[in-house]
Every structure is written in structure tokens, then in C-alpha cells.
């Protein structure tokens, strides 16, 4: 079985690239960020003091998440209810970043991620995949782009989604990304880094297709 990891900062295009690459290779796609978003979703239903370790452990032990990949589309089920569409919001962006800083949360999430990734060919993306979750992956990539480019791409995405997302300004998105970068790179546990042996790809001047083809050729030895 072959694992391909794609790490990188918020808004770098990891999800789009990972989906396209998995389809091109005929592999399973896995967005690990959805696991942290799911935990954040559960937390927001009944918030509590996250510094209370015993309560946090009990909270995590009661979470019943199931990851389903159907036609290369990832779904997250919580207590037999599909919550996938509720996870891609700015609020989940914020809280998944906050909650992922806790050791117990990361241990819980990493266990789920590894169990799903093993025994199948997979393209898996996140922020600590090649460095922590699957450090022995056959191919590792670090996808990045300038803060300005990432903010513009996220703004375009929100405009396409419409509704309340279309009202979020470029300035707000830019500030959110800067803060997320700071949180991700400075957290004490499994910070965002370039994994050992990873190939760095800056997508500032590349199209999605160019990035995907670049990765595909590397994986195929082209």
C-alpha cells in the first residue's frame, strides 16, 4: 500500500490538489482536517473548559465518528448522522485550530487518521501528516503559497459558496490566515513544519493542474 502526504498552511490548496491527485492515481482521498472540525463541532454543542483534562478525555471517549469515502468523496458521520456539510465554515476553521492544540485531542485524531489510512492506497492531507501521522509515507509534499495568494483564493471560494460567506471581506480572510499560520506553526504539539524528506511546492504561479501533474509525475517516477 502506498501513502502520499500533502502538508501545508491554510488556504494553500491542499484539499483541491489532494482530491485531484487521488483521482488521477486511483487512490483514496482523506482530508484529516475534517476530523478536527468534527471534534470542534461536538465541542460547540456543549462547550466546557478545555483545560480540564479529565473532562476533555471523557468528552473524547464519547465521540462516535465514522469516516466514509464514497466515489472519492469524504463524508463524516457522527452518531450515525452525516455532519459533513456542517464542517466547512469559518467558525469550524477557528475552533478546529483552537481545539487541535490540546495533546489529548491530537492523540485521539491521529489514532483515527492512522486507522483509516493503513491498508489502502491513499492521498492524505493536513498539517502534521508527513511529520507525525505517517512519517514513513512513500511520498511527501509540502504545498504552500504566499499569504496574499492564499487569502485571494479563499475569498474566491467564499464568493462561489455565496450566502453569508460572500460577505466575508478579503481583509478579514487575510487576518484569519495570518493568525492560523501563527497558531499552527507555534503550537507545542505537532506544529506545522516541512516534513523530513518532503518536496516543497510553491503554487503562487502554478495552476491546480500544474501542481497535480507535478506531484503525479514524481509519484510515477516521471
N, C-alpha and C positions, 0 to 999 in steps of 0.2 A: 504494500500500500504506500502511496506517495502523499506527503503533506506539503502544501505550499502556503507559506505565511506571508501576509501583507500587513505591515505595521505602518503607522504614520499619524500625524496630528489631525485634529478635527478639520473637516472640510477639504481634505486632500484628494478626495475622490475614491477612497478605498472600496466603498460599497459597490459603486458602479463598475469599477475595474475588476474587483473580485468576482462579481456576478458574470461579467462578460468573459473573463478568463476561464472560469469554471465551465461555462457553456462550450467554449471553444475546445477545451480539453476533455469534456465529458465527465467532469468531476462534480462532487457535491459542493455546494456553496454554504459557508457558515459565517454569519455576522455575529461575533461574540459580544459586541456592544449591546445587542438585544437582551442578553442575559442580565447585564447590569441595569438596563432600563426596566426590565421586568421586576427586578428586586426593588427598584425605586418606586415602581407602580404599586407594588404590595405595601411598601412602607408608607406611601402617601394616603393609603386607605385608612390606616390607623397609626399616625406618627407618634414617635416616642423619642426619648433621649438616647441617641446612638452611642453615647459614651458608656452606657450601662451594658457592659459586656455580657452578663448573664441573660439579660433581656434580649440582646441582639442575637445571641446564639439560639435562644428559644424561638425567636421570630424566624430565623433562617431554617431551623429544623422543621418548621410547619409549612414552608413554601413547597408547593407541588407543581413544578414546572415541567413541561414536556416540549421538546424541540422537534418539529416535524418539517421535513423537506419534501415538498410535493412539486414535481415538474420544475425542480431547481428554484423554487420559491420557498423561503423560510417562513414558518409560522411558529408562534409561541402560544402555548396553551397553559392557562393557569386554572387549576381545579376543573379541568375539562371544558374550559371556556376559552375561545380564541381571543386573545387580547392584542394581537399583532398591530392592528390599526391604531391602538391607543398609545403606542410606544414612540412614535416618530413626531414628538412635539418639542418645542423649546423648553418646556417645563421638565420633560424627561431628560433632555440634554443636561440641564442644570443639576437635577437631583441624582442622575446616574453618576455624574462626575463627583459629586459630594460623597455619595454613599460608597463609591468604589475605593475610597481612601482607607477604609477600615479593613484590617487584616482578616477578620472573620468573614467578611463579605467576599473578599478576593479569594480566599481559600474555597469557599462554597462555589463561587463562579468558576474557578479554574477546574475544580473537580467535574462540574457539569460539562465544561468545554472539552476536557480531555476525553471523557467517556463518550462524547458524541463524535469526536474526531478520529479516535482509534478504529482500525479495521475497515477503513474506506478511503478511497482517493478523495482528497478534499482541498479546497482553496479556502483558507480561513483568515479572516481579517480582524484587526483590533489595534490595541496599543501596547500590549506586552506579550504578543503571541510568539514571535521568534525568539524573544529574550527569556520568556518564562513558561508559557503554556506548552509550547512544542519546540524547545531549544534544539532538538535533533532533526527538525524538519529538513527534507532534502533540498528545498529551495526557499530562500528567504528574501523578501523585498522590503524596502523602506520607501514608501511613496510620500513625497512631500511637495509643497508649493509655498510661495510667499503668502504672508498673511493677507495682503490686499487681494490677491487672486482667489484665495480660499473664501474670503468674505463675499466677493462678487459672485462666485459660483453658488454659494449658499443663498444669496439674495435672489438669484435667478431661479433656484429650486423653490424657494418660498413663493415667488410670484406665480410659478406654474401650479403650485398647490392651491393657491387662491385663498379666499376666506380671510381669517384672522392672520394667517401667515404673510399675506401680501402687504399687511400694514406694518410689518417689522422693517425698520429702516436699515440701510447699509451700515450706518454708524453704530447702531445697536448690535448688529451681527458682528461687525469688526471687533467691538469691545468684548463681546461674549467669547469670540475665538481667542483673543489675546489672553483673557482670563482662564479659558480652558487649557490653553497651552501651558500657562504657568502652573496650574494645578496638576496637570498630567506629568510634566517634567520634574516637578519639585516634590511630589508625594514620596513619602518614605518607603512605601511598599510597591515594588514593581513599577517604577517610574517609566515614562515613555523615553526610550533610548533607541539608537540604531543597533539592532541585534548583531551579535558577533557573526561575521560571515555574510551579512545581508548586502544585497545590491541596492544602492541608493538611486532612486529615480525622481528627478525634479520635473514636475509636469507643467511648470509655468508656460512653456512654449510648445507643449505637446497636446495633441487631441487624445481623447479616450482610446480611440482605435490605435493610435501610435503607441500608447503605453501598453495596451493589451498585447499588441503584436510583439512588442519588445520583450515582454515577460514570456510570452508563448515561445518565442524563438530560443530564449535562454533555457526554458524548461525542456524543450525538444532538442537542445544542443545545436540549434541553428546559428 
